Amino acid sequence: MNKSPFKQLKRFKHDPRFGGMDEAAKGASWAKIAAAIGVDDEPVEAPALQGVSYGVWLLTQYLSKPVLVGTFSVVVIASGWLTTVRASDSLPGDALYSVKKITEQAQLRLASLDRRAILHTEFAGRRLQEASDLQGESTNASESASLVHGAIEAYKQEISSAAASLRQLKDEGGVTTLATASSVQQNLQAIDTTIDAVVADSVSAEATQEALVAKEVTKVASEAATTVAVEVHEEEKTALSTYELKQMFKSELGQIEARQRFDLERIEVIRAALADESISYAGFTVPTSDELLAYEYPIVAVDSLLSQAMNSFAAGGFRSAFATLQEIDTSLLAIEAQLAQIEITIMNARTQPPAVVGEEAIEIEEPAKAEDVVL
């Protein structure tokens, strides 16, 4: 069976043909926006970190741990790099998966608070990738669904831990809080792409629902990261904190613009599929072309809200600007959830056995004649 048009479309979410931009294009686009709204975009050099490199710091942290912890770490490392490498590709249910989780826990235990927040988002990305891989590899539907659900639950926990670590870092006055919030936000945006891939690979309503729940959790964590960043800036109000906020705003702005264009493309694909007379939608509830406008209009209206956010940011209303972007995110997320359900319905209609009506397909038994009846 050929790939569905929805899978192909979603895989090109970041393709230039569908609104995707590479780093150079993003930079050029932001330069135009910055000039239009009067925002200075000169980079600010970060102050030199105090002390030694992270690698040396990690070693000193390891040496300062109790003997038992240190011995355990040595065992994890010395027991065999090959085993660790093999474990990194393992999935829930595999024999080496426990080694993978133990290695992650060891990394978290040895990490500083700022690094821990970032690690949690990296591990969250792994959980989602595992969910995607499990969907494609398992031949037992029930077992696969259970493992995928477990991976999604583990993902939620990692995201929750990342947000908690970031908030703790801010409360303790960590000097790297802003940089950490920015890194967490970047990782969460990358995770959003993974979630889209999970949805694209699935024609299951259950798997789609799991992915949409994960997307909502990601949204909440992203809002927490920007909130922490704004709070730090309001306390510091330095050139560096302004620059960091500007980069986060630029990143979120580009992400929303790409989603807006992509969602409009999705609606056009859905509209074309619904107009395909070779597909029977008998027994399926699908929207009319006019009803699709109810999804299209709010997506187009995002333009005015983006202008509002940019104006607020240019005027120094950082909190208000990010709040507007979060409002847009919430609106798009609700629309995307409904579009996903429509796509699933269309896919189900495409894969149902064609209803063939005619003498060759349906044989109607003629009434028995009186002389054929045996008493």
C-alpha positions in Angstrom: 0.0 0.0 0.0 1.3 3.5 -0.9 2.0 5.9 1.9 -1.1 8.1 2.7 -0.9 11.7 1.6 -1.1 12.7 5.3 2.0 10.8 6.2 3.9 12.3 3.3 2.7 15.8 4.2 3.6 15.5 7.8 7.1 14.2 7.1 7.7 17.4 5.1 6.6 19.6 7.9 10.0 21.4 8.0 10.6 21.2 4.3 11.0 24.6 2.7 8.1 23.8 0.3 5.8 23.6 3.3 7.1 26.6 5.3 10.1 24.9 6.8 13.3 27.0 7.1 16.9 26.2 7.7 18.9 28.3 10.2 20.1 30.7 7.5 16.5 31.4 6.4 15.3 31.7 9.9 18.0 34.3 10.6 17.1 36.3 7.5 13.4 36.1 8.4 14.1 37.3 11.9 16.3 40.2 10.7 13.4 41.5 8.6 11.0 41.2 11.5 13.5 42.8 13.9 14.0 45.8 11.5 10.2 46.1 11.1 9.4 46.3 14.8 12.6 48.1 15.8 14.2 45.4 17.9 18.0 45.4 18.2 19.3 41.9 17.4 23.0 42.3 18.1 24.4 39.2 19.8 25.6 39.6 23.4 28.7 37.6 24.4 27.9 35.4 27.4 30.2 35.9 30.4 32.9 33.4 31.0 31.8 30.6 33.2 33.5 30.5 36.6 35.7 27.5 37.4 36.8 24.6 35.3 35.2 22.8 32.3 32.1 20.7 32.8 34.1 17.5 32.2 36.5 18.4 35.0 33.6 19.5 37.2 31.9 16.1 36.6 35.0 14.3 37.6 35.3 16.3 40.9 31.6 15.6 41.6 32.2 11.9 41.0 35.2 11.9 43.3 33.2 13.7 46.0 30.5 11.1 46.0 30.3 8.4 48.7 32.3 5.3 48.0 29.3 3.2 47.2 28.0 5.6 44.6 31.5 5.9 43.1 31.9 2.2 43.0 28.6 1.8 41.3 29.5 4.3 38.6 32.8 2.6 38.0 30.9 -0.7 37.5 28.5 0.9 35.1 31.4 2.3 33.1 33.8 -0.6 33.4 31.3 -3.4 32.8 31.6 -2.9 29.1 31.1 0.0 26.7 29.8 -2.4 24.1 27.0 -3.4 26.4 26.1 0.2 27.0 26.1 1.0 23.3 23.9 -2.0 22.5 21.5 -1.0 25.4 21.1 2.5 24.0 19.2 1.0 21.0 17.0 -1.3 23.1 13.3 -0.8 23.5 10.9 -1.5 26.4 10.6 -5.3 26.7 14.1 -6.0 25.5 16.6 -7.7 27.8 19.0 -4.8 27.8 16.4 -2.1 28.3 17.0 -2.1 32.1 20.7 -1.3 31.4 19.7 1.7 29.3 17.5 3.0 32.2 20.2 2.4 34.8 22.7 4.3 32.7 20.3 7.2 32.4 19.7 7.3 36.2 23.5 7.3 36.7 23.8 10.3 34.4 21.1 12.1 36.3 22.6 11.4 39.6 26.0 12.8 38.6 24.6 15.8 36.8 24.2 19.4 38.1 20.7 20.8 38.5 20.9 22.8 35.2 22.3 19.8 33.3 19.6 17.5 34.9 16.8 19.6 33.5 18.3 19.3 30.0 18.9 15.6 30.4 15.3 15.0 31.3 14.1 16.5 28.0 16.7 14.4 26.1 15.4 11.3 27.8 11.8 12.4 27.1 12.7 12.5 23.4 14.0 8.9 23.7 10.8 7.7 25.3 8.8 9.1 22.3 11.2 7.6 19.8 10.7 4.3 21.6 7.0 4.7 21.3 7.3 5.3 17.6 9.7 2.3 17.1 7.4 0.0 19.1 4.5 0.9 16.9 6.4 -0.3 13.8 8.2 -3.4 15.2 5.6 -5.2 17.4 3.4 -7.8 15.7 1.2 -8.2 18.8 -1.2 -5.3 18.7 -2.3 -5.6 22.3 1.3 -5.9 23.6 2.4 -3.0 21.3 -0.4 -0.8 22.6 0.6 -1.5 26.2 4.3 -0.8 25.6 3.5 2.4 23.7 1.3 3.6 26.5 4.1 2.8 29.0 6.6 4.8 26.9 4.2 7.8 26.7 3.7 7.7 30.5 7.5 7.6 31.0 7.7 10.6 28.6 5.3 12.6 30.7 7.3 11.8 33.8 10.5 13.0 32.2 8.9 16.2 31.0 7.5 16.8 34.5 10.9 16.3 36.0 12.5 18.7 33.5 10.1 21.4 34.4 10.6 20.8 38.2 14.4 20.9 37.9 14.2 24.1 35.9 11.9 25.7 38.5 14.2 24.5 41.3 17.2 26.0 39.5 15.4 29.3 39.3 14.4 29.3 42.9 18.0 28.6 44.0 19.2 31.5 41.9 21.3 29.4 39.5 23.5 31.6 37.2 22.7 29.4 34.2 18.9 29.4 34.6 18.3 31.5 31.4 20.6 29.4 29.3 19.1 26.2 30.7 15.5 27.5 30.0 16.6 28.2 26.4 18.1 24.7 26.0 15.0 23.1 27.5 12.8 25.0 25.1 14.9 24.0 22.1 14.7 20.3 23.1 10.9 20.6 23.6 10.5 22.0 20.1 12.5 19.1 18.7 10.3 16.7 20.6 7.2 18.3 18.9 8.7 17.1 15.6 9.0 13.6 17.0 5.4 13.7 18.2 4.3 14.7 14.7 6.2 11.7 13.3 4.5 9.4 15.8 1.1 10.7 14.6 2.1 10.4 10.9 3.2 6.8 11.3 -0.1 5.8 12.9 -3.6 5.1 11.6 -4.8 4.2 15.1 -7.1 6.6 16.9 -5.6 5.3 20.2 -2.0 6.0 19.2 -3.0 9.4 17.8 -4.7 10.3 21.1 -1.6 9.3 23.1 0.5 11.5 20.9 -1.8 14.5 21.3 -1.7 14.1 25.0 2.1 14.1 24.8 1.9 17.3 22.8 -0.2 18.9 25.4 2.3 17.9 28.1 5.1 19.4 26.0 3.1 22.6 25.6 2.8 23.0 29.4 6.5 22.4 29.9 7.4 24.9 27.2 5.2 27.5 28.8 7.0 26.8 32.1 10.4 27.3 30.5 9.4 30.7 29.0 7.8 31.8 32.3 11.0 31.0 34.1 13.1 32.9 31.5 10.8 36.0 31.8 11.0 35.9 35.6 14.8 35.8 35.5 15.0 38.7 33.1 12.6 40.8 35.2 15.0 40.2 38.1 18.2 40.8 36.2 17.3 43.1 33.3 20.7 42.8 31.7 21.7 42.9 28.0 22.4 39.2 28.2 19.0 38.3 29.6 17.3 40.5 27.0 19.2 38.7 24.3 18.3 35.2 25.7 14.6 36.2 25.8 14.9 37.5 22.2 16.3 34.2 21.0 13.5 32.2 22.8 10.8 34.5 21.3 12.3 34.2 17.8 12.4 30.4 18.1 8.8 30.2 19.3 7.6 32.7 16.6 9.3 30.6 13.8 7.8 27.4 15.2 4.2 28.9 15.2 4.6 30.3 11.7 5.7 26.9 10.4 2.8 25.2 12.2 0.3 27.7 10.8 1.4 27.1 7.2 1.6 23.4 7.7 -1.9 23.2 9.2 -3.3 25.2 6.2 -1.7 22.6 3.9 -3.3 19.8 5.9 -6.7 21.3 5.4 -6.1 21.5 1.6 -5.1 17.9 1.6 -8.2 16.9 3.6 -10.4 19.0 1.3 -9.0 17.2 -1.8 -9.4 13.8 -0.2 -13.1 14.6 0.7 -13.7 15.6 -3.0 -12.2 12.3 -4.2 -15.2 10.5 -5.6 -13.3 7.1 -5.6 -13.5 7.1 -1.8 -16.8 6.2 -0.2 -17.5 7.9 3.1 -20.7 6.1 3.7 -21.0 5.3 7.5 -18.3 7.9 8.3 -18.8 11.3 9.8 -16.7 13.8 7.8 -16.9 17.6 7.4 -18.1 19.3 4.3 -15.8 21.7 2.4 -17.7 24.6 4.0 -17.3 23.2 7.5 -13.6 23.0 6.9 -13.6 26.8 6.8 -14.3 26.7 10.6 -10.8 25.2 11.0 -9.2 27.4 8.4 -10.3 30.8 9.6 -8.8 30.6 13.1 -5.5 29.5 11.6 -5.4 32.4 9.2 -6.3 34.7 12.1 -3.1 33.7 13.7 -1.4 36.4 11.6 -3.0 39.3 13.6 -2.1 37.7 16.9 1.5 37.2 15.8 1.7 40.9 14.9 0.3 41.7 18.4 2.9 39.5 20.0 5.7 41.2 18.0 4.5 44.6 18.9 4.3 43.7 22.6 7.8 42.3 22.5 9.2 45.4 20.7 7.7 47.6 23.4 9.3 45.6 26.2 6.2 43.7 27.2 7.9 40.3 27.2 5.5 38.6 29.5 2.5 39.8 27.3 4.3 38.7 24.1 4.9 35.2 25.3 1.4 35.0 26.7 0.0 35.8 23.2 2.2 33.1 21.7 0.9 30.6 24.3 -2.7 31.6 23.4 -1.9 30.8 19.7 -0.3 27.5 20.7 -3.4 26.5 22.6 -5.7 27.4 19.7 -3.6 25.6 17.1 -3.3 22.5 19.4 -7.1 22.2 19.6 -7.5 22.6 15.8 -4.7 20.1 15.2 -6.3 17.5 17.4 -9.5 17.8 15.4 -7.7 17.7 12.1 -5.9 14.5 13.3 -9.3 12.8 13.9 -10.5 13.8 10.5 -7.4 12.4 8.9 -7.9 9.1 10.8 -11.5 8.9 9.6 -10.4 9.5 6.0 -7.7 6.8 6.3 -10.2 4.4 7.7 -12.5 5.1 4.7 -9.6 4.6 2.3 -8.8 1.2 3.7 -12.3 -0.2 4.1 -13.3 -2.9 1.5 -15.0 -1.3 -1.4 -18.8 -1.7 -1.4 -19.4 -3.6 -4.7 -23.1 -3.8 -5.7 -24.1 -5.9 -8.7 -24.9 -9.4 -9.9 -21.2 -10.6 -9.5 -20.9 -9.3 -6.0 -24.3 -10.1 -4.5 -26.3 -13.2 -5.3 -30.0 -13.0 -4.5 -31.6 -16.4 -4.0 -34.7 -16.7 -6.1 -37.9 -17.9 -4.4 -38.4 -21.7 -4.5 -40.9 -22.9 -7.1 -43.8 -25.0 -5.9 -42.7 -28.1 -7.9 -39.2 -27.9 -6.2 -40.5 -28.1 -2.7 -40.1 -31.5 -1.2 -42.8 -32.4 1.4 
